[in-house]
Amino acid sequence: MERVWGPRPMLNAIVEILQKKGAMTDQDLHEELKNTYGDVSFREVNATLMKLEVSGVVRVSRLLKKKRRVELAAASSAS
């Protein structure tokens, strides 16, 4: 029986990156995802972050006008 692995969901990749590297800006996270997935739009990253934030997995806060800080929700509540 052959098994074929499907692509890793971006939701999982974001959580894994944040677990390894800790909190980061949304722009840095976008660059990390582009290294992993290739052509990823900033809109896709934002949509995925919104899903994760609504489900309580990550927390996104505003740093500057066009820069946001992304962190795991468990890490932010432990502080």
Distance bins in CASP14 RR format, pairs under 12 A and 6 or more apart:
PFRMAT RR
TARGET T0000
AUTHOR 0000-0000-0000
RMODE 2
METHOD distances of the structure
MODEL  1
6 12 0 0 0 0 0 1 0 0 0 0 0
7 13 0 0 0 0 1 0 0 0 0 0 0
7 36 0 0 0 0 0 1 0 0 0 0 0
7 37 0 0 0 0 1 0 0 0 0 0 0
7 38 0 0 0 0 0 1 0 0 0 0 0
7 40 0 0 0 0 0 1 0 0 0 0 0
8 14 0 0 0 0 0 1 0 0 0 0 0
8 15 0 0 0 0 0 1 0 0 0 0 0
8 16 0 0 0 0 1 0 0 0 0 0 0
8 17 0 0 0 0 0 1 0 0 0 0 0
8 33 0 0 0 0 0 1 0 0 0 0 0
8 36 0 0 0 0 1 0 0 0 0 0 0
8 37 0 0 0 0 1 0 0 0 0 0 0
9 15 0 0 0 0 1 0 0 0 0 0 0
9 16 0 0 0 0 0 1 0 0 0 0 0
9 33 0 0 0 0 0 1 0 0 0 0 0
9 36 0 0 0 0 0 1 0 0 0 0 0
9 37 0 0 0 0 0 1 0 0 0 0 0
9 44 0 0 0 0 0 1 0 0 0 0 0
9 48 0 0 0 0 1 0 0 0 0 0 0
9 51 0 0 0 0 0 1 0 0 0 0 0
9 52 0 0 0 0 0 1 0 0 0 0 0
10 16 0 0 0 0 0 1 0 0 0 0 0
10 17 0 0 0 0 0 1 0 0 0 0 0
10 29 0 0 0 0 0 1 0 0 0 0 0
10 30 0 0 0 0 0 1 0 0 0 0 0
10 32 0 0 0 0 0 1 0 0 0 0 0
10 33 1 0 0 1 0 0 0 0 0 0 0
10 34 0 0 0 0 0 1 0 0 0 0 0
10 36 0 0 0 0 1 0 0 0 0 0 0
10 37 1 0 0 1 0 0 0 0 0 0 0
10 38 0 0 0 0 0 1 0 0 0 0 0
10 40 1 0 0 1 0 0 0 0 0 0 0
10 41 0 0 0 0 0 1 0 0 0 0 0
10 44 1 0 0 1 0 0 0 0 0 0 0
10 45 1 0 0 1 0 0 0 0 0 0 0
10 46 0 0 0 0 0 1 0 0 0 0 0
10 47 0 0 0 0 1 0 0 0 0 0 0
10 48 1 0 1 0 0 0 0 0 0 0 0
10 49 0 0 0 0 1 0 0 0 0 0 0
10 51 0 0 0 0 1 0 0 0 0 0 0
10 52 0 0 0 0 1 0 0 0 0 0 0
11 17 0 0 0 0 0 1 0 0 0 0 0
11 18 0 0 0 0 0 1 0 0 0 0 0
11 33 0 0 0 0 0 1 0 0 0 0 0
11 44 0 0 0 0 0 1 0 0 0 0 0
11 45 0 0 0 0 0 1 0 0 0 0 0
11 47 0 0 0 0 0 1 0 0 0 0 0
11 48 1 0 1 0 0 0 0 0 0 0 0
11 49 0 0 0 0 1 0 0 0 0 0 0
11 50 0 0 0 0 0 1 0 0 0 0 0
11 51 1 0 0 1 0 0 0 0 0 0 0
11 52 1 0 0 1 0 0 0 0 0 0 0
11 53 0 0 0 0 0 1 0 0 0 0 0
11 54 0 0 0 0 0 1 0 0 0 0 0
11 55 0 0 0 0 1 0 0 0 0 0 0
11 56 0 0 0 0 0 1 0 0 0 0 0
11 57 0 0 0 0 1 0 0 0 0 0 0
11 58 0 0 0 0 1 0 0 0 0 0 0
12 18 0 0 0 0 0 1 0 0 0 0 0
12 19 0 0 0 0 0 1 0 0 0 0 0
12 33 0 0 0 0 0 1 0 0 0 0 0
12 36 0 0 0 0 0 1 0 0 0 0 0
12 37 0 0 0 0 0 1 0 0 0 0 0
12 48 0 0 0 0 0 1 0 0 0 0 0
12 51 0 0 0 0 0 1 0 0 0 0 0
12 52 0 0 0 0 0 1 0 0 0 0 0
12 57 0 0 0 0 0 1 0 0 0 0 0
13 19 0 0 0 0 0 1 0 0 0 0 0
13 20 0 0 0 0 0 1 0 0 0 0 0
13 29 0 0 0 0 1 0 0 0 0 0 0
13 30 0 0 0 0 0 1 0 0 0 0 0
13 32 0 0 0 0 1 0 0 0 0 0 0
13 33 1 0 0 1 0 0 0 0 0 0 0
13 34 0 0 0 0 0 1 0 0 0 0 0
13 35 0 0 0 0 0 1 0 0 0 0 0
13 36 1 0 1 0 0 0 0 0 0 0 0
13 37 1 0 0 1 0 0 0 0 0 0 0
13 38 0 0 0 0 0 1 0 0 0 0 0
13 40 0 0 0 0 1 0 0 0 0 0 0
13 44 0 0 0 0 0 1 0 0 0 0 0
13 45 0 0 0 0 0 1 0 0 0 0 0
13 48 0 0 0 0 1 0 0 0 0 0 0
13 49 0 0 0 0 0 1 0 0 0 0 0
13 52 0 0 0 0 0 1 0 0 0 0 0
14 20 0 0 0 0 0 1 0 0 0 0 0
14 21 0 0 0 0 0 1 0 0 0 0 0
14 22 0 0 0 0 0 1 0 0 0 0 0
14 24 0 0 0 0 0 1 0 0 0 0 0
14 26 0 0 0 0 0 1 0 0 0 0 0
14 28 0 0 0 0 0 1 0 0 0 0 0
14 29 1 0 0 1 0 0 0 0 0 0 0
14 30 0 0 0 0 0 1 0 0 0 0 0
14 32 0 0 0 0 1 0 0 0 0 0 0
14 33 1 0 0 1 0 0 0 0 0 0 0
14 36 0 0 0 0 0 1 0 0 0 0 0
14 37 0 0 0 0 0 1 0 0 0 0 0
14 40 0 0 0 0 0 1 0 0 0 0 0
14 44 0 0 0 0 0 1 0 0 0 0 0
14 45 1 0 0 1 0 0 0 0 0 0 0
14 46 0 0 0 0 0 1 0 0 0 0 0
14 47 0 0 0 0 0 1 0 0 0 0 0
14 48 1 0 0 1 0 0 0 0 0 0 0
14 49 1 0 0 1 0 0 0 0 0 0 0
14 50 0 0 0 0 0 1 0 0 0 0 0
14 51 0 0 0 0 1 0 0 0 0 0 0
14 52 1 0 0 1 0 0 0 0 0 0 0
14 53 0 0 0 0 0 1 0 0 0 0 0
14 55 0 0 0 0 0 1 0 0 0 0 0
14 57 0 0 0 0 1 0 0 0 0 0 0
14 58 1 0 0 1 0 0 0 0 0 0 0
14 60 0 0 0 0 0 1 0 0 0 0 0
14 70 1 0 0 1 0 0 0 0 0 0 0
14 71 0 0 0 0 0 1 0 0 0 0 0
14 72 0 0 0 0 1 0 0 0 0 0 0
15 21 0 0 0 0 0 1 0 0 0 0 0
15 22 0 0 0 0 0 1 0 0 0 0 0
15 29 0 0 0 0 0 1 0 0 0 0 0
15 33 0 0 0 0 0 1 0 0 0 0 0
15 48 0 0 0 0 0 1 0 0 0 0 0
15 49 0 0 0 0 0 1 0 0 0 0 0
15 51 0 0 0 0 0 1 0 0 0 0 0
15 52 1 0 0 1 0 0 0 0 0 0 0
15 55 0 0 0 0 0 1 0 0 0 0 0
15 56 0 0 0 0 0 1 0 0 0 0 0
15 57 1 0 0 1 0 0 0 0 0 0 0
15 58 1 0 0 1 0 0 0 0 0 0 0
15 70 0 0 0 0 0 1 0 0 0 0 0
15 71 0 0 0 0 0 1 0 0 0 0 0
15 72 1 0 0 1 0 0 0 0 0 0 0
15 73 0 0 0 0 0 1 0 0 0 0 0
15 74 0 0 0 0 0 1 0 0 0 0 0
15 75 0 0 0 0 0 1 0 0 0 0 0
16 22 0 0 0 0 0 1 0 0 0 0 0
16 29 0 0 0 0 0 1 0 0 0 0 0
16 32 0 0 0 0 1 0 0 0 0 0 0
16 33 0 0 0 0 0 1 0 0 0 0 0
16 36 0 0 0 0 1 0 0 0 0 0 0
16 57 0 0 0 0 0 1 0 0 0 0 0
16 72 0 0 0 0 0 1 0 0 0 0 0
17 23 0 0 0 0 0 1 0 0 0 0 0
17 24 1 0 0 1 0 0 0 0 0 0 0
17 26 0 0 0 0 0 1 0 0 0 0 0
17 28 0 0 0 0 1 0 0 0 0 0 0
17 29 1 0 0 1 0 0 0 0 0 0 0
17 30 0 0 0 0 0 1 0 0 0 0 0
17 31 0 0 0 0 0 1 0 0 0 0 0
17 32 1 0 1 0 0 0 0 0 0 0 0
17 33 1 0 0 1 0 0 0 0 0 0 0
17 34 0 0 0 0 0 1 0 0 0 0 0
17 35 0 0 0 0 1 0 0 0 0 0 0
17 36 0 0 0 0 1 0 0 0 0 0 0
17 37 0 0 0 0 0 1 0 0 0 0 0
17 45 0 0 0 0 0 1 0 0 0 0 0
17 48 0 0 0 0 0 1 0 0 0 0 0
17 49 0 0 0 0 0 1 0 0 0 0 0
17 52 0 0 0 0 0 1 0 0 0 0 0
17 58 0 0 0 0 0 1 0 0 0 0 0
17 70 0 0 0 0 1 0 0 0 0 0 0
17 71 0 0 0 0 0 1 0 0 0 0 0
17 72 0 0 0 0 0 1 0 0 0 0 0
18 24 1 0 0 1 0 0 0 0 0 0 0
18 25 0 0 0 0 0 1 0 0 0 0 0
18 26 0 0 0 0 0 1 0 0 0 0 0
18 28 0 0 0 0 0 1 0 0 0 0 0
18 29 1 0 0 1 0 0 0 0 0 0 0
18 32 0 0 0 0 1 0 0 0 0 0 0
18 33 0 0 0 0 0 1 0 0 0 0 0
18 49 0 0 0 0 0 1 0 0 0 0 0
18 52 0 0 0 0 1 0 0 0 0 0 0
18 57 0 0 0 0 1 0 0 0 0 0 0
18 58 1 0 0 1 0 0 0 0 0 0 0
18 59 0 0 0 0 0 1 0 0 0 0 0
18 60 0 0 0 0 0 1 0 0 0 0 0
18 69 0 0 0 0 0 1 0 0 0 0 0
18 70 1 0 0 1 0 0 0 0 0 0 0
18 71 1 0 0 1 0 0 0 0 0 0 0
18 72 1 0 1 0 0 0 0 0 0 0 0
18 73 0 0 0 0 1 0 0 0 0 0 0
18 74 0 0 0 0 0 1 0 0 0 0 0
18 75 1 0 0 1 0 0 0 0 0 0 0
18 76 0 0 0 0 0 1 0 0 0 0 0
19 57 0 0 0 0 0 1 0 0 0 0 0
19 58 0 0 0 0 0 1 0 0 0 0 0
19 71 0 0 0 0 0 1 0 0 0 0 0
19 72 1 0 0 1 0 0 0 0 0 0 0
19 74 0 0 0 0 1 0 0 0 0 0 0
19 75 0 0 0 0 1 0 0 0 0 0 0
20 29 0 0 0 0 0 1 0 0 0 0 0
20 32 0 0 0 0 1 0 0 0 0 0 0
20 36 0 0 0 0 0 1 0 0 0 0 0
20 72 0 0 0 0 0 1 0 0 0 0 0
21 28 0 0 0 0 1 0 0 0 0 0 0
21 29 0 0 0 0 1 0 0 0 0 0 0
21 31 0 0 0 0 0 1 0 0 0 0 0
21 32 1 0 0 1 0 0 0 0 0 0 0
21 70 0 0 0 0 0 1 0 0 0 0 0
21 71 0 0 0 0 0 1 0 0 0 0 0
21 72 0 0 0 0 0 1 0 0 0 0 0
21 75 0 0 0 0 0 1 0 0 0 0 0
22 28 0 0 0 0 0 1 0 0 0 0 0
22 29 0 0 0 0 0 1 0 0 0 0 0
22 32 0 0 0 0 0 1 0 0 0 0 0
22 58 0 0 0 0 0 1 0 0 0 0 0
22 59 0 0 0 0 0 1 0 0 0 0 0
22 69 0 0 0 0 0 1 0 0 0 0 0
22 70 0 0 0 0 1 0 0 0 0 0 0
22 71 1 0 0 1 0 0 0 0 0 0 0
22 72 1 0 0 1 0 0 0 0 0 0 0
22 74 0 0 0 0 0 1 0 0 0 0 0
22 75 1 0 0 1 0 0 0 0 0 0 0
22 76 0 0 0 0 0 1 0 0 0 0 0
23 29 0 0 0 0 1 0 0 0 0 0 0
23 58 0 0 0 0 1 0 0 0 0 0 0
23 59 0 0 0 0 1 0 0 0 0 0 0
23 60 0 0 0 0 0 1 0 0 0 0 0
23 61 0 0 0 0 1 0 0 0 0 0 0
23 63 0 0 0 0 0 1 0 0 0 0 0
23 68 0 0 0 0 0 1 0 0 0 0 0
23 69 1 0 1 0 0 0 0 0 0 0 0
23 70 1 0 0 1 0 0 0 0 0 0 0
23 71 1 1 0 0 0 0 0 0 0 0 0
23 72 1 0 0 1 0 0 0 0 0 0 0
23 73 0 0 0 0 0 1 0 0 0 0 0
23 74 0 0 0 0 0 1 0 0 0 0 0
23 75 1 0 0 1 0 0 0 0 0 0 0
23 76 1 0 0 1 0 0 0 0 0 0 0
23 79 0 0 0 0 0 1 0 0 0 0 0
24 30 0 0 0 0 1 0 0 0 0 0 0
24 31 0 0 0 0 1 0 0 0 0 0 0
24 32 1 0 0 1 0 0 0 0 0 0 0
24 33 0 0 0 0 0 1 0 0 0 0 0
24 45 0 0 0 0 0 1 0 0 0 0 0
24 49 0 0 0 0 0 1 0 0 0 0 0
24 58 0 0 0 0 0 1 0 0 0 0 0
24 60 0 0 0 0 0 1 0 0 0 0 0
24 63 0 0 0 0 0 1 0 0 0 0 0
24 67 0 0 0 0 0 1 0 0 0 0 0
24 68 0 0 0 0 1 0 0 0 0 0 0
24 69 1 0 0 1 0 0 0 0 0 0 0
24 70 1 0 0 1 0 0 0 0 0 0 0
24 71 1 0 0 1 0 0 0 0 0 0 0
24 72 0 0 0 0 0 1 0 0 0 0 0
24 75 0 0 0 0 0 1 0 0 0 0 0
25 31 0 0 0 0 1 0 0 0 0 0 0
25 32 0 0 0 0 0 1 0 0 0 0 0
25 45 0 0 0 0 0 1 0 0 0 0 0
25 49 0 0 0 0 0 1 0 0 0 0 0
25 60 0 0 0 0 0 1 0 0 0 0 0
25 61 0 0 0 0 0 1 0 0 0 0 0
25 62 0 0 0 0 0 1 0 0 0 0 0
25 63 1 0 0 1 0 0 0 0 0 0 0
25 64 0 0 0 0 1 0 0 0 0 0 0
25 66 0 0 0 0 0 1 0 0 0 0 0
25 67 1 0 1 0 0 0 0 0 0 0 0
25 68 1 0 0 1 0 0 0 0 0 0 0
25 69 1 0 0 1 0 0 0 0 0 0 0
25 70 1 0 0 1 0 0 0 0 0 0 0
25 71 0 0 0 0 0 1 0 0 0 0 0
26 32 0 0 0 0 0 1 0 0 0 0 0
26 33 0 0 0 0 0 1 0 0 0 0 0
26 42 0 0 0 0 1 0 0 0 0 0 0
26 43 0 0 0 0 0 1 0 0 0 0 0
26 45 1 0 0 1 0 0 0 0 0 0 0
26 46 1 0 0 1 0 0 0 0 0 0 0
26 48 0 0 0 0 0 1 0 0 0 0 0
26 49 1 0 0 1 0 0 0 0 0 0 0
26 50 0 0 0 0 0 1 0 0 0 0 0
26 52 0 0 0 0 0 1 0 0 0 0 0
26 53 0 0 0 0 0 1 0 0 0 0 0
26 58 0 0 0 0 0 1 0 0 0 0 0
26 60 1 0 0 1 0 0 0 0 0 0 0
26 61 0 0 0 0 0 1 0 0 0 0 0
26 62 0 0 0 0 1 0 0 0 0 0 0
26 63 0 0 0 0 1 0 0 0 0 0 0
26 64 0 0 0 0 0 1 0 0 0 0 0
26 66 0 0 0 0 1 0 0 0 0 0 0
26 67 1 0 0 1 0 0 0 0 0 0 0
26 68 1 0 1 0 0 0 0 0 0 0 0
26 69 1 0 0 1 0 0 0 0 0 0 0
26 70 1 0 1 0 0 0 0 0 0 0 0
26 71 0 0 0 0 0 1 0 0 0 0 0
27 33 0 0 0 0 0 1 0 0 0 0 0
27 34 0 0 0 0 0 1 0 0 0 0 0
27 42 0 0 0 0 1 0 0 0 0 0 0
27 45 0 0 0 0 1 0 0 0 0 0 0
27 46 0 0 0 0 0 1 0 0 0 0 0
27 63 0 0 0 0 0 1 0 0 0 0 0
27 64 0 0 0 0 0 1 0 0 0 0 0
27 66 0 0 0 0 1 0 0 0 0 0 0
27 67 1 0 0 1 0 0 0 0 0 0 0
27 68 0 0 0 0 1 0 0 0 0 0 0
27 69 0 0 0 0 0 1 0 0 0 0 0
27 70 0 0 0 0 1 0 0 0 0 0 0
28 34 0 0 0 0 0 1 0 0 0 0 0
28 35 0 0 0 0 0 1 0 0 0 0 0
28 45 0 0 0 0 0 1 0 0 0 0 0
28 63 0 0 0 0 0 1 0 0 0 0 0
28 67 0 0 0 0 1 0 0 0 0 0 0
28 68 0 0 0 0 0 1 0 0 0 0 0
28 69 0 0 0 0 1 0 0 0 0 0 0
28 70 0 0 0 0 1 0 0 0 0 0 0
29 35 0 0 0 0 0 1 0 0 0 0 0
29 36 0 0 0 0 0 1 0 0 0 0 0
29 37 0 0 0 0 0 1 0 0 0 0 0
29 40 0 0 0 0 0 1 0 0 0 0 0
29 42 0 0 0 0 0 1 0 0 0 0 0
29 44 0 0 0 0 0 1 0 0 0 0 0
29 45 1 0 0 1 0 0 0 0 0 0 0
29 46 0 0 0 0 0 1 0 0 0 0 0
29 48 0 0 0 0 1 0 0 0 0 0 0
29 49 1 0 0 1 0 0 0 0 0 0 0
29 52 0 0 0 0 0 1 0 0 0 0 0
29 58 0 0 0 0 1 0 0 0 0 0 0
29 60 0 0 0 0 0 1 0 0 0 0 0
29 67 0 0 0 0 0 1 0 0 0 0 0
29 68 0 0 0 0 1 0 0 0 0 0 0
29 69 0 0 0 0 1 0 0 0 0 0 0
29 70 1 0 1 0 0 0 0 0 0 0 0
29 71 0 0 0 0 0 1 0 0 0 0 0
29 72 0 0 0 0 0 1 0 0 0 0 0
30 36 0 0 0 0 0 1 0 0 0 0 0
30 37 0 0 0 0 0 1 0 0 0 0 0
30 38 0 0 0 0 0 1 0 0 0 0 0
30 39 0 0 0 0 0 1 0 0 0 0 0
30 40 1 0 0 1 0 0 0 0 0 0 0
30 41 0 0 0 0 1 0 0 0 0 0 0
30 42 1 0 1 0 0 0 0 0 0 0 0
30 43 0 0 0 0 0 1 0 0 0 0 0
30 44 0 0 0 0 1 0 0 0 0 0 0
30 45 1 0 1 0 0 0 0 0 0 0 0
30 46 0 0 0 0 1 0 0 0 0 0 0
30 48 0 0 0 0 0 1 0 0 0 0 0
30 49 0 0 0 0 1 0 0 0 0 0 0
30 67 0 0 0 0 0 1 0 0 0 0 0
30 68 0 0 0 0 0 1 0 0 0 0 0
30 70 0 0 0 0 1 0 0 0 0 0 0
31 37 0 0 0 0 0 1 0 0 0 0 0
31 38 0 0 0 0 0 1 0 0 0 0 0
31 40 0 0 0 0 1 0 0 0 0 0 0
31 42 0 0 0 0 0 1 0 0 0 0 0
31 45 0 0 0 0 0 1 0 0 0 0 0
32 38 0 0 0 0 0 1 0 0 0 0 0
32 40 0 0 0 0 1 0 0 0 0 0 0
32 45 0 0 0 0 1 0 0 0 0 0 0
32 70 0 0 0 0 0 1 0 0 0 0 0
33 39 0 0 0 0 0 1 0 0 0 0 0
33 40 1 0 1 0 0 0 0 0 0 0 0
33 41 0 0 0 0 1 0 0 0 0 0 0
33 42 0 0 0 0 1 0 0 0 0 0 0
33 44 0 0 0 0 1 0 0 0 0 0 0
33 45 1 0 0 1 0 0 0 0 0 0 0
33 46 0 0 0 0 0 1 0 0 0 0 0
33 48 0 0 0 0 1 0 0 0 0 0 0
33 49 0 0 0 0 0 1 0 0 0 0 0
33 70 0 0 0 0 0 1 0 0 0 0 0
34 40 1 0 1 0 0 0 0 0 0 0 0
34 41 0 0 0 0 1 0 0 0 0 0 0
34 42 0 0 0 0 1 0 0 0 0 0 0
34 44 0 0 0 0 0 1 0 0 0 0 0
34 45 0 0 0 0 1 0 0 0 0 0 0
36 45 0 0 0 0 0 1 0 0 0 0 0
37 44 0 0 0 0 1 0 0 0 0 0 0
37 45 0 0 0 0 1 0 0 0 0 0 0
37 48 0 0 0 0 0 1 0 0 0 0 0
38 44 0 0 0 0 0 1 0 0 0 0 0
39 45 0 0 0 0 0 1 0 0 0 0 0
40 46 0 0 0 0 0 1 0 0 0 0 0
40 47 0 0 0 0 0 1 0 0 0 0 0
40 48 0 0 0 0 1 0 0 0 0 0 0
41 47 0 0 0 0 1 0 0 0 0 0 0
41 48 0 0 0 0 0 1 0 0 0 0 0
42 48 0 0 0 0 0 1 0 0 0 0 0
42 49 0 0 0 0 0 1 0 0 0 0 0
42 66 0 0 0 0 0 1 0 0 0 0 0
42 68 0 0 0 0 0 1 0 0 0 0 0
43 49 0 0 0 0 0 1 0 0 0 0 0
43 50 0 0 0 0 0 1 0 0 0 0 0
44 50 0 0 0 0 0 1 0 0 0 0 0
44 51 0 0 0 0 0 1 0 0 0 0 0
45 51 0 0 0 0 0 1 0 0 0 0 0
45 52 0 0 0 0 0 1 0 0 0 0 0
45 58 0 0 0 0 0 1 0 0 0 0 0
45 60 0 0 0 0 0 1 0 0 0 0 0
45 68 0 0 0 0 0 1 0 0 0 0 0
45 70 0 0 0 0 1 0 0 0 0 0 0
46 52 0 0 0 0 0 1 0 0 0 0 0
46 53 0 0 0 0 0 1 0 0 0 0 0
46 60 0 0 0 0 1 0 0 0 0 0 0
46 66 0 0 0 0 0 1 0 0 0 0 0
46 68 0 0 0 0 1 0 0 0 0 0 0
46 70 0 0 0 0 0 1 0 0 0 0 0
47 53 0 0 0 0 0 1 0 0 0 0 0
47 54 0 0 0 0 0 1 0 0 0 0 0
48 54 0 0 0 0 0 1 0 0 0 0 0
48 55 0 0 0 0 0 1 0 0 0 0 0
48 57 0 0 0 0 0 1 0 0 0 0 0
48 58 0 0 0 0 1 0 0 0 0 0 0
48 60 0 0 0 0 0 1 0 0 0 0 0
48 70 0 0 0 0 0 1 0 0 0 0 0
49 55 0 0 0 0 0 1 0 0 0 0 0
49 56 0 0 0 0 0 1 0 0 0 0 0
49 57 0 0 0 0 1 0 0 0 0 0 0
49 58 1 0 0 1 0 0 0 0 0 0 0
49 59 0 0 0 0 0 1 0 0 0 0 0
49 60 1 0 1 0 0 0 0 0 0 0 0
49 61 0 0 0 0 0 1 0 0 0 0 0
49 68 0 0 0 0 1 0 0 0 0 0 0
49 69 0 0 0 0 0 1 0 0 0 0 0
49 70 1 0 0 1 0 0 0 0 0 0 0
49 71 0 0 0 0 0 1 0 0 0 0 0
49 72 0 0 0 0 0 1 0 0 0 0 0
49 73 0 0 0 0 0 1 0 0 0 0 0
50 56 0 0 0 0 0 1 0 0 0 0 0
50 57 0 0 0 0 0 1 0 0 0 0 0
50 58 0 0 0 0 1 0 0 0 0 0 0
50 60 0 0 0 0 1 0 0 0 0 0 0
50 68 0 0 0 0 0 1 0 0 0 0 0
50 70 0 0 0 0 0 1 0 0 0 0 0
51 57 0 0 0 0 1 0 0 0 0 0 0
51 58 0 0 0 0 1 0 0 0 0 0 0
51 60 0 0 0 0 0 1 0 0 0 0 0
52 58 1 0 1 0 0 0 0 0 0 0 0
52 59 0 0 0 0 1 0 0 0 0 0 0
52 60 0 0 0 0 1 0 0 0 0 0 0
52 70 0 0 0 0 1 0 0 0 0 0 0
52 71 0 0 0 0 0 1 0 0 0 0 0
52 72 0 0 0 0 1 0 0 0 0 0 0
52 73 0 0 0 0 1 0 0 0 0 0 0
53 59 1 0 0 1 0 0 0 0 0 0 0
53 60 1 0 1 0 0 0 0 0 0 0 0
53 61 0 0 0 0 0 1 0 0 0 0 0
53 68 0 0 0 0 0 1 0 0 0 0 0
53 70 0 0 0 0 1 0 0 0 0 0 0
53 71 0 0 0 0 0 1 0 0 0 0 0
53 72 0 0 0 0 0 1 0 0 0 0 0
53 73 0 0 0 0 1 0 0 0 0 0 0
53 76 0 0 0 0 0 1 0 0 0 0 0
54 60 0 0 0 0 0 1 0 0 0 0 0
54 73 0 0 0 0 0 1 0 0 0 0 0
55 73 0 0 0 0 1 0 0 0 0 0 0
56 71 0 0 0 0 0 1 0 0 0 0 0
56 72 0 0 0 0 1 0 0 0 0 0 0
56 73 1 0 1 0 0 0 0 0 0 0 0
56 74 0 0 0 0 1 0 0 0 0 0 0
56 76 0 0 0 0 0 1 0 0 0 0 0
56 77 0 0 0 0 0 1 0 0 0 0 0
57 70 0 0 0 0 0 1 0 0 0 0 0
57 71 0 0 0 0 0 1 0 0 0 0 0
57 72 1 0 0 1 0 0 0 0 0 0 0
57 73 1 0 1 0 0 0 0 0 0 0 0
57 74 0 0 0 0 1 0 0 0 0 0 0
57 75 0 0 0 0 0 1 0 0 0 0 0
57 76 0 0 0 0 0 1 0 0 0 0 0
57 77 0 0 0 0 0 1 0 0 0 0 0
58 68 0 0 0 0 0 1 0 0 0 0 0
58 69 0 0 0 0 0 1 0 0 0 0 0
58 70 1 0 1 0 0 0 0 0 0 0 0
58 71 1 0 0 1 0 0 0 0 0 0 0
58 72 1 0 1 0 0 0 0 0 0 0 0
58 73 1 0 1 0 0 0 0 0 0 0 0
58 74 0 0 0 0 1 0 0 0 0 0 0
58 75 0 0 0 0 1 0 0 0 0 0 0
58 76 0 0 0 0 1 0 0 0 0 0 0
58 77 0 0 0 0 0 1 0 0 0 0 0
59 68 0 0 0 0 0 1 0 0 0 0 0
59 69 0 0 0 0 1 0 0 0 0 0 0
59 70 1 0 0 1 0 0 0 0 0 0 0
59 71 1 0 1 0 0 0 0 0 0 0 0
59 72 1 0 0 1 0 0 0 0 0 0 0
59 73 1 0 1 0 0 0 0 0 0 0 0
59 74 0 0 0 0 1 0 0 0 0 0 0
59 75 0 0 0 0 1 0 0 0 0 0 0
59 76 1 0 1 0 0 0 0 0 0 0 0
59 77 0 0 0 0 1 0 0 0 0 0 0
59 78 0 0 0 0 0 1 0 0 0 0 0
59 79 0 0 0 0 0 1 0 0 0 0 0
60 67 0 0 0 0 0 1 0 0 0 0 0
60 68 1 0 1 0 0 0 0 0 0 0 0
60 69 1 0 0 1 0 0 0 0 0 0 0
60 70 1 0 1 0 0 0 0 0 0 0 0
60 71 0 0 0 0 1 0 0 0 0 0 0
60 72 0 0 0 0 0 1 0 0 0 0 0
60 73 0 0 0 0 1 0 0 0 0 0 0
60 76 0 0 0 0 0 1 0 0 0 0 0
61 67 0 0 0 0 0 1 0 0 0 0 0
61 68 1 0 0 1 0 0 0 0 0 0 0
61 69 1 0 1 0 0 0 0 0 0 0 0
61 70 0 0 0 0 1 0 0 0 0 0 0
61 71 1 0 0 1 0 0 0 0 0 0 0
61 73 0 0 0 0 0 1 0 0 0 0 0
61 76 0 0 0 0 1 0 0 0 0 0 0
62 68 1 0 1 0 0 0 0 0 0 0 0
62 69 1 0 0 1 0 0 0 0 0 0 0
62 70 0 0 0 0 0 1 0 0 0 0 0
63 69 1 0 1 0 0 0 0 0 0 0 0
63 70 0 0 0 0 0 1 0 0 0 0 0
63 71 0 0 0 0 0 1 0 0 0 0 0
69 75 0 0 0 0 0 1 0 0 0 0 0
69 76 0 0 0 0 1 0 0 0 0 0 0
70 76 0 0 0 0 0 1 0 0 0 0 0
71 77 0 0 0 0 0 1 0 0 0 0 0
71 78 0 0 0 0 0 1 0 0 0 0 0
71 79 0 0 0 0 1 0 0 0 0 0 0
72 78 0 0 0 0 1 0 0 0 0 0 0
72 79 0 0 0 0 0 1 0 0 0 0 0
73 79 0 0 0 0 0 1 0 0 0 0 0
END
